[in-house]
């Protein structure tokens, strides 16, 4: 049994729905990317603060030992 070809209007409606789904998926992916980028930036800042704190503690320890 062969499938009947769809009417152009039906095909256009289906394609528009597919485009809408892809746009929603792209928006979700973009939001996930932005969230991940913000998480990475926060991690970098936290690591930098921790590194500076460790250096400061080491300096105090050296000065206290002198």
OpenMM code with the backbone's topology and positions (N, CA, C; nanometers):
from openmm import Vec3, app, unit

residues = "UNK UNK UNK UNK UNK UNK UNK UNK UNK UNK UNK UNK UNK UNK UNK UNK UNK UNK UNK UNK UNK UNK UNK UNK UNK UNK UNK UNK UNK UNK UNK UNK UNK UNK UNK UNK UNK UNK UNK UNK UNK UNK UNK UNK UNK UNK UNK UNK UNK UNK UNK UNK UNK UNK UNK UNK UNK UNK UNK UNK UNK UNK UNK UNK UNK UNK".split()
positions = [
    Vec3(0.0836, -0.1176, 0.0000),
    Vec3(0.0000, 0.0000, 0.0000),
    Vec3(0.0884, 0.1243, 0.0000),
    Vec3(0.0656, 0.2123, -0.0935),
    Vec3(0.1455, 0.3335, -0.1037),
    Vec3(0.0819, 0.4455, -0.0235),
    Vec3(0.1705, 0.5289, 0.0311),
    Vec3(0.1202, 0.6451, 0.1047),
    Vec3(0.0781, 0.7517, 0.0060),
    Vec3(-0.0294, 0.8164, 0.0392),
    Vec3(-0.0758, 0.9269, -0.0432),
    Vec3(0.0118, 1.0487, -0.0140),
    Vec3(0.0523, 1.1199, -0.1173),
    Vec3(0.1298, 1.2419, -0.0915),
    Vec3(0.0435, 1.3430, -0.0164),
    Vec3(0.1094, 1.4148, 0.0704),
    Vec3(0.0357, 1.5150, 0.1483),
    Vec3(0.0118, 1.6392, 0.0632),
    Vec3(-0.0912, 1.7082, 0.1003),
    Vec3(-0.1202, 1.8349, 0.0334),
    Vec3(-0.0120, 1.9345, 0.0721),
    Vec3(0.0196, 2.0273, -0.0170),
    Vec3(0.1240, 2.1258, 0.0148),
    Vec3(0.0973, 2.2014, 0.1450),
    Vec3(-0.0296, 2.2305, 0.1731),
    Vec3(-0.0621, 2.3029, 0.2962),
    Vec3(-0.0298, 2.2180, 0.4190),
    Vec3(-0.0600, 2.0881, 0.4100),
    Vec3(-0.0298, 1.9983, 0.5218),
    Vec3(0.1205, 1.9866, 0.5424),
    Vec3(0.1920, 1.9772, 0.4319),
    Vec3(0.3373, 1.9658, 0.4419),
    Vec3(0.3968, 2.0940, 0.4992),
    Vec3(0.3447, 2.2078, 0.4565),
    Vec3(0.3919, 2.3358, 0.5082),
    Vec3(0.3653, 2.3465, 0.6579),
    Vec3(0.2488, 2.3048, 0.7012),
    Vec3(0.2150, 2.3067, 0.8438),
    Vec3(0.3093, 2.2163, 0.9224),
    Vec3(0.3361, 2.0982, 0.8687),
    Vec3(0.4271, 2.0048, 0.9357),
    Vec3(0.5678, 2.0622, 0.9431),
    Vec3(0.6125, 2.1245, 0.8349),
    Vec3(0.7465, 2.1837, 0.8342),
    Vec3(0.7560, 2.3005, 0.9322),
    Vec3(0.6516, 2.3805, 0.9396),
    Vec3(0.6519, 2.4919, 1.0355),
    Vec3(0.6580, 2.4404, 1.1787),
    Vec3(0.5859, 2.3323, 1.2065),
    Vec3(0.5899, 2.2731, 1.3406),
    Vec3(0.7291, 2.2191, 1.3705),
    Vec3(0.7909, 2.1587, 1.2705),
    Vec3(0.9266, 2.1057, 1.2893),
    Vec3(1.0254, 2.2191, 1.3151),
    Vec3(1.0132, 2.3273, 1.2408),
    Vec3(1.0999, 2.4438, 1.2612),
    Vec3(1.0800, 2.4995, 1.4013),
    Vec3(0.9567, 2.5057, 1.4468),
    Vec3(0.9286, 2.5565, 1.5817),
    Vec3(0.9938, 2.4674, 1.6868),
    Vec3(0.9865, 2.3354, 1.6670),
    Vec3(1.0511, 2.2438, 1.7624),
    Vec3(1.2022, 2.2657, 1.7643),
    Vec3(1.2617, 2.2824, 1.6459),
    Vec3(1.4061, 2.3047, 1.6402),
    Vec3(1.4453, 2.4382, 1.7033),
    Vec3(1.3618, 2.5393, 1.6861),
    Vec3(1.3895, 2.6685, 1.7499),
    Vec3(1.3855, 2.6558, 1.9017),
    Vec3(1.2865, 2.5819, 1.9528),
    Vec3(1.2782, 2.5604, 2.0976),
    Vec3(1.4001, 2.4843, 2.1475),
    Vec3(1.4412, 2.3835, 2.0724),
    Vec3(1.5591, 2.3060, 2.1115),
    Vec3(1.6840, 2.3938, 2.1097),
    Vec3(1.6961, 2.4783, 2.0079),
    Vec3(1.8107, 2.5686, 1.9994),
    Vec3(1.8120, 2.6650, 2.1177),
    Vec3(1.6962, 2.7159, 2.1560),
    Vec3(1.6878, 2.8072, 2.2706),
    Vec3(1.7277, 2.7364, 2.3996),
    Vec3(1.6803, 2.6125, 2.4175),
    Vec3(1.7193, 2.5362, 2.5371),
    Vec3(1.8705, 2.5128, 2.5388),
    Vec3(1.9259, 2.4776, 2.4236),
    Vec3(2.0704, 2.4552, 2.4161),
    Vec3(2.1476, 2.5833, 2.4468),
    Vec3(2.0986, 2.6961, 2.3956),
    Vec3(2.1644, 2.8247, 2.4210),
    Vec3(2.1614, 2.8578, 2.5702),
    Vec3(2.0471, 2.8356, 2.6345),
    Vec3(2.0359, 2.8622, 2.7779),
    Vec3(2.1281, 2.7704, 2.8578),
    Vec3(2.1384, 2.6445, 2.8172),
    Vec3(2.2300, 2.5520, 2.8850),
    Vec3(2.3744, 2.5982, 2.8680),
    Vec3(2.4084, 2.6461, 2.7479),
    Vec3(2.5430, 2.6973, 2.7235),
    Vec3(2.5723, 2.8175, 2.8122),
    Vec3(2.4779, 2.9109, 2.8194),
    Vec3(2.4990, 3.0293, 2.9027),
    Vec3(2.5169, 2.9910, 3.0493),
    Vec3(2.4380, 2.8964, 3.0960),
    Vec3(2.4481, 2.8498, 3.2342),
    Vec3(2.5849, 2.7856, 3.2586),
    Vec3(2.6290, 2.7023, 3.1657),
    Vec3(2.7591, 2.6366, 3.1800),
    Vec3(2.8725, 2.7389, 3.1755),
    Vec3(2.8610, 2.8385, 3.0892),
    Vec3(2.9639, 2.9423, 3.0808),
    Vec3(2.9710, 3.0217, 3.2112),
    Vec3(2.8560, 3.0522, 3.2699),
    Vec3(2.8534, 3.1242, 3.3976),
    Vec3(2.9125, 3.0376, 3.5085),
    Vec3(2.8792, 2.9088, 3.5088),
    Vec3(2.9373, 2.8179, 3.6084),
    Vec3(3.0889, 2.8137, 3.5964),
    Vec3(3.1393, 2.8079, 3.4737),
    Vec3(3.2842, 2.8046, 3.4521),
    Vec3(3.3490, 2.9335, 3.5017),
    Vec3(3.2878, 3.0458, 3.4716),
    Vec3(3.3429, 3.1743, 3.5161),
    Vec3(3.3446, 3.1820, 3.6687),
    Vec3(3.2375, 3.1370, 3.7324),
    Vec3(3.2333, 3.1357, 3.8787),
    Vec3(3.3407, 3.0443, 3.9360),
    Vec3(3.3614, 2.9287, 3.8730),
    Vec3(3.4653, 2.8361, 3.9179),
    Vec3(3.6036, 2.9005, 3.9068),
    Vec3(3.6293, 2.9683, 3.7954),
    Vec3(3.7591, 3.0345, 3.7771),
    Vec3(3.7827, 3.1392, 3.8862),
    Vec3(3.6794, 3.2184, 3.9167),
    Vec3(3.6925, 3.3212, 4.0199),
    Vec3(3.7172, 3.2582, 4.1565),
    Vec3(3.6429, 3.1515, 4.1869),
    Vec3(3.6598, 3.0836, 4.3149),
    Vec3(3.8000, 3.0237, 4.3262),
    Vec3(3.8484, 2.9608, 4.2208),
    Vec3(3.9818, 2.9010, 4.2223),
    Vec3(4.0879, 3.0087, 4.2409),
    Vec3(4.0697, 3.1225, 4.1770),
    Vec3(4.1645, 3.2325, 4.1912),
    Vec3(4.1664, 3.2847, 4.3348),
    Vec3(4.0477, 3.3011, 4.3945),
    Vec3(4.0413, 3.3468, 4.5341),
    Vec3(4.1079, 3.2459, 4.6273),
    Vec3(4.0817, 3.1183, 4.6052),
    Vec3(4.1416, 3.0152, 4.6901),
    Vec3(4.2936, 3.0140, 4.6758),
    Vec3(4.3415, 3.0324, 4.5536),
    Vec3(4.4860, 3.0363, 4.5298),
    Vec3(4.5476, 3.1560, 4.6023),
    Vec3(4.4847, 3.2720, 4.5921),
    Vec3(4.5364, 3.3912, 4.6593),
    Vec3(4.5323, 3.3752, 4.8112),
    Vec3(4.4265, 3.3135, 4.8623),
    Vec3(4.4183, 3.2878, 5.0069),
    Vec3(4.5309, 3.1951, 5.0520),
    Vec3(4.5606, 3.0928, 4.9737),
    Vec3(4.6672, 2.9985, 5.0081),
    Vec3(4.8027, 3.0685, 5.0085),
    Vec3(4.8247, 3.1556, 4.9113),
    Vec3(4.9506, 3.2309, 4.9058),
    Vec3(4.9615, 3.3214, 5.0278),
    Vec3(4.8523, 3.3880, 5.0618),
    Vec3(4.8526, 3.4776, 5.1780),
    Vec3(4.8818, 3.4002, 5.3066),
    Vec3(4.8189, 3.2840, 5.3236),
    Vec3(4.8445, 3.2023, 5.4428),
    Vec3(4.9902, 3.1565, 5.4475),
    Vec3(5.0452, 3.1220, 5.3322),
    Vec3(5.1852, 3.0792, 5.3277),
    Vec3(5.2771, 3.1948, 5.3654),
    Vec3(5.2470, 3.3140, 5.3198),
    Vec3(5.3285, 3.4310, 5.3557),
    Vec3(5.3251, 3.4545, 5.5063),
    Vec3(5.2053, 3.4475, 5.5651),
    Vec3(5.1945, 3.4656, 5.7102),
    Vec3(5.2711, 3.3574, 5.7849),
    Vec3(5.2652, 3.2355, 5.7355),
    Vec3(5.3362, 3.1249, 5.8007),
    Vec3(5.4865, 3.1472, 5.7951),
    Vec3(5.5360, 3.1950, 5.6813),
    Vec3(5.6800, 3.2218, 5.6685),
    Vec3(5.7199, 3.3350, 5.7621),
    Vec3(5.6402, 3.4415, 5.7651),
    Vec3(5.6724, 3.5542, 5.8527),
    Vec3(5.6649, 3.5138, 5.9997),
    Vec3(5.5714, 3.4285, 6.0345),
    Vec3(5.5584, 3.3838, 6.1731),
    Vec3(5.6762, 3.2960, 6.2129),
    Vec3(5.7318, 3.2246, 6.1173),
    Vec3(5.8440, 3.1356, 6.1467),
    Vec3(5.9745, 3.2129, 6.1613),
    Vec3(5.9807, 3.3333, 6.1100),
    Vec3(6.1054, 3.4116, 6.1151),
    Vec3(6.1245, 3.4758, 6.2487),
] * unit.nanometer
topology = app.Topology()
chain = topology.addChain("A")
for resn in residues:
    res = topology.addResidue(resn, chain)
    for name in ("N", "CA", "C"):
        topology.addAtom(name, app.Element.getBySymbol(name[0]), res)
